[in-house]
């Protein structure tokens, strides 16, 4: 085959490839890795898990003494609603959560802001936070009982102490990640320090603060259960402790399910707050 024929075929193949490329639309690839929430998948996952659990309990694959069927736990919840005990337990737990979690969040944001903005606070408080944060807060519960008594004070202090440190770290970490170019821009426009803090620094750190609130809410629920297992007449933790001592696994599963719903409620509230305050994202 002559060189002229080979060259002609190569040119023809190149023209055909160019035509196909010109006629094929290029897909958009600038989404920026922004995952969205599919509201159908989550219910399907829960339904599948609960259905498999129910089938295993009724077919004998799962011993009812070890793990009762979800329908039995649902009957326990309905009985708690009929007798009114559910609202008494929920009211006691929510009151402790509201006091401990809100106080821990507020103090944590204030301390984290001081660490993020001032050298003296960073030098004095950051090592203290790093030293106390890894300490298991449940281990300090007997000490809180000695300090604040066996009543509501020790329970609120346990939740406050546990939620304080995640909020401190999330707050000053978010402040450290704020674009310094925006701060310099505000200074060049003559904004006061207070205006720079309230209009640039804190809004820029808000995503990290809300993420810290989500984590601290889960820690608060864990510490709530531990605190209510010590001399509490009402509360979800006290109900779970009583069910465990009586080996009533259906009541135990019902209490755990109530805690899960409580966690979902907090996650939903924080998610709504993120959508409202972080519209600029």
N, C-alpha and C positions, 0 to 999 in steps of 0.2 A: 504494500500500500504506500502510495507516494506521500511525501510530507505535506503537499497541498491538501490532499483529501483529509488527512488527520487534523490539520489545522482548521479546515472547514467544519468538520464534525465537532471539534472542541468549541468553536465559536457558536455553533448551533445549540449545543448543550448548555453553554453559558447563557445564551439568550433565553432559552426555555426556563432555566432556573431563575433568571432575573424576572421573567414574566410571572412565574408562580409566586415569587417573593413579593412582587409588586401587587399581586391580586390578593394576598393573604393579609388580613388585618392583624396588627400587633396587639396582643392583649395588654390591658392596663395593669401595670405592676407598681403603682404608686400608692397602694393602700396603707402603707406605713405600719403593717402588723397591728391592725386594730380589730381584735376579736370582738364579736357581738354575742349576746346571750340569746340562745334559742329556748323559748319558754316551753317547748314541747318535750325536749329531751329530759330535763330534770324530773318532771312527773313520771315519765315512762321508766326512768331508772328506779325511782322509789317504788312504783307499782310492781316492777319486775322483782325487786329484792323482797318486798313484803309478800308477793305471791309465792315465790320460791320458799320463803320461810314458812308460810302457812301450809303449803303442800308438804314440806318436810316434816312439820310437826304432826299433821293429820295422818300421814302415811307411815309414821314410825321411824323415818330416817333420823329424826331429831327427838331425843327423849323429852317428854313434857316436864320431867323433873329438872332437867338441865336448862331447857329453853322453851317456855310455853309458847303457844301459838299467838300471833298478833291479835287474833280475835278475842282471846282471853284477856289480854292486856287492855284492849279497847273496852271490854265489858267493865273492867276495873275503873277505867277513866269515867265511863258513864255513871257508875255507881258513886264515884267521888262528886260528880256534878249534881246528881240527884240529892245526895246528903248535904251538899254545900261545903264539904271539906276541901274541895279543890280550890275554892276561892279564898278560904282561910289560909291554906298553905301558900298559894300564889301571892296573896296580899303581903304576907310576912316576908317572903323572899324578895319580891319586887321592892318593898320598902328598904330592905338592907342593900339591895343592889343600887337603888337610886342614890342613897346616901354615900355609900362607899365608892361607887364607880364615878359619880359626878365629882366628888371631892378629890379623888385621886387624879382624874383627868385635868381638873382645873389647876391643881397644884403642880402637876407634871408639866403642863403647858407653860405656866409661869416660870418654873425652874428651868425648863429647857430653853425658853426665850432668853433668860438671863445668861445661861451658859453660852448660847449662840451669839450673843451681842457684846458681852463685857468680858474683858480679860481676867479681872479679879474673880468673877463668878466661875469662869471656865477653869481657872487654876485651882480654885478651892473645891468646887462641887463635882467636877467631872471625875476626878479620882475616887471621890466618895461614892458616886453613882456606880462606877465600874466595880468597886469593892462589894457593894451591897446587892447589886442586881442579881448575881448568881446564887445568892442565899435562898434556899427553898422557903417560901413564905409560910407554908403549912407548918414547918418546923418551929416557926416563931409564934404559932398560935397559943401554946401554953404560956409564953411570956406575955402576950397581949391579955390573956385572961388574968394574969397576976396584976398587970398594970391597970386595966380598964374594967375589971370585974367580969363576971360570967354572963352578964346581960348583953344588951345590944351594942355597947361600946366596943367590946373586943371583936365582935363580928364585923362591924363597920371598919374598925382599924385594920383588920386582916385584909379586907377587900381593898381599902384605900392604899395600903402599903404595897399590895401586889400590882395594882394598876398604875401606881405613881411612876415607877421606873421605866416601863415601856413607853409611856407618854413623854418622859424627859428625853429619852434617847431618840425617839421619833421626831420630837420638836427641834432639838438642836441639830440633828442630822439633816432635817429638811431645810433649816436656816443655812447650814453650811453649803447646801447644794443650790441655793438661789444664785442666779446669774449675777456676778458682780458688775457686769456691764450695765445692768438695769439700775443698780444702786448708784453707780458713778453718774449715770444719766440724770437720776433724780437729784444728786448733789449739784450737778452742773446747772440744773434749772432752778436752783435755790430753794429746794424743798427742805423743810425742817426735819430734824431727826425723827420726831414723832410721826410726821407724814410719811417718811421713808419706811418706817417700821410698819405702820398700819396699812399703807397702800402698795408697798412693793414686797417687803420681806415676809410678812405674815401670809399674804395671799400666795406668794411663791412657795412657802413651806406648807401650805394647807393640804396638798395631796399626801405628804408624808404624815402630817398630824392625823388625818382621817384614817390612814392605814394603821397608825398606832392605836387609834380608838377601836378599830376592828379587832386588833390583837388583844388589847386590854379588856375588851368585853368578854372574850372567851376566857381569859385568865380570871376575871371577876366571877364568872359562873362557876368555875372550878373551885375557887376559894370560898364561894358562898356555900357550896355543898359541904366542904370541910368544916367551915365555921358552924354551920347549923347542926352538925353531928355532935356538937358539944353543948349540952344543956339547952336545947331549943324544943319548945313544945310544938310549934308550927313552923312550916317551911318545907321545901322540897327535899332538902338534905335530911331533915329530921324524919320525913316520911320514908325515904329510901333506907335510912338506918334502921327504922322499925321493921320495915319489910324484910331486910336482910337478917335481922335477929330472929324473926319468925320463920325464916326460910320460905317466905311467900314470894316465889319467883315471878308470878304474874303481877303482883303489886310492885316488885322491884323494876320490872320492865316498863310498867306504866310510869313510874317515877322518872326513869331514864328518858322515856319518850317525851315527857313534859319538859325536861331539861333541854332536849333537842329542839323542841318547838320554841322554847324560850331563846335559845341561841339563834334559830332562824329569824325570830322576830327582831332581835338586836341587829343581825346582819342586814335585814331589810331596811331598818331605820337608818343605819349608817349608809347603805347604798343610796337611799333617797337623799340623804344629806350630801353625798358626793355628787349626785346628779344636779342638785340645786346650787351648791357652792362652786362646783368645778365646771360650769358651763363653758368657760373660756377655753377649756381643753378640747 
